[in-house]
Amino acid sequence: MGPCQGRYCGLTVAEILARSHNMAQSDIGAYRIRMPLKPVTLGELSALDAQDAAE
């Protein structure tokens, strides 16, 4: 997924898939939110590891 993790485009993508497969959007479903909910940089992730080691 892109930077928005499907928060902005997820509904649109589900609608496009439903139309292209001649199905109802409810049959297609929606993207499931997966971690991370917000994009994070590798630097932020490595800082978490350093904080855990310090504690």
C-alpha positions as CSV (number, residue, x, y, z in Angstrom):
1,M,0.0,0.0,0.0
2,G,1.0,3.6,-0.4
3,P,1.7,6.2,2.2
4,C,-1.9,6.5,3.4
5,Q,-2.0,2.7,4.0
6,G,-5.4,2.6,2.3
7,R,-7.1,5.1,4.5
8,Y,-8.0,7.4,1.6
9,C,-8.1,5.1,-1.4
10,G,-9.3,1.8,0.2
11,L,-13.0,2.4,-0.5
12,T,-12.3,3.6,-4.1
13,V,-10.1,0.5,-4.8
14,A,-12.8,-1.8,-3.5
15,E,-15.4,-0.1,-5.7
16,I,-13.1,-0.5,-8.8
17,L,-12.5,-4.1,-8.0
18,A,-16.2,-4.7,-7.6
19,R,-17.1,-3.1,-10.9
20,S,-14.3,-4.9,-12.8
21,H,-15.5,-8.3,-11.4
22,N,-19.2,-7.5,-11.8
23,M,-19.8,-8.0,-8.1
24,A,-21.3,-6.0,-5.3
25,Q,-18.9,-3.9,-3.3
26,S,-20.1,-5.7,-0.1
27,D,-19.0,-9.0,-1.7
28,I,-15.5,-7.6,-2.3
29,G,-15.1,-6.3,1.2
30,A,-12.6,-3.7,2.3
31,Y,-8.9,-3.6,3.0
32,R,-8.0,-4.7,6.5
33,I,-6.0,-2.1,8.5
34,R,-2.6,-3.6,9.2
35,M,0.3,-2.2,11.2
36,P,1.8,0.3,11.0
37,L,-1.3,2.4,10.9
38,K,0.9,5.4,10.0
39,P,4.0,5.2,7.9
40,V,7.2,5.2,9.9
41,T,10.8,5.7,8.9
42,L,13.5,3.1,9.5
43,G,15.2,5.7,11.7
44,E,12.1,5.9,14.0
45,L,12.0,2.1,14.2
46,S,15.7,1.9,15.1
47,A,15.2,4.6,17.7
48,L,12.6,2.4,19.4
49,D,15.0,-0.4,19.6
50,A,17.7,1.9,21.2
51,Q,15.2,3.1,23.8
52,D,14.2,-0.4,24.8
53,A,17.9,-1.3,25.3
54,A,18.4,1.7,27.5
55,E,15.5,0.9,29.8
